[in-house]
């Protein structure tokens, strides 16, 4: 993902997301579900959301956790698009 920047030494990652593709509610839900291992901050920057992930624990690698967060976020967005009739 090109919009992902990883700082392995600082144990953090930054993701730029388009607000029209990634609702803030989905980002907030994903952040809440990852709160045991990540401190997540979300800032609005024009048409984008800048999401910063900071690892709390020492064991997992930030790259692995960041990609897991993105996959989880995609599932949250997809689930939000499905309407039950």
Buried (B, 14 or more C-beta within 10 A) or exposed (E): EEEBEBEEEEBBBBBBBEBEEBBEEBBEBBBEBBEEBBEBEBEEEEEBBBBBBBBEEEEBEBEEBBBBBBEBBBEBBEEEEEEEE
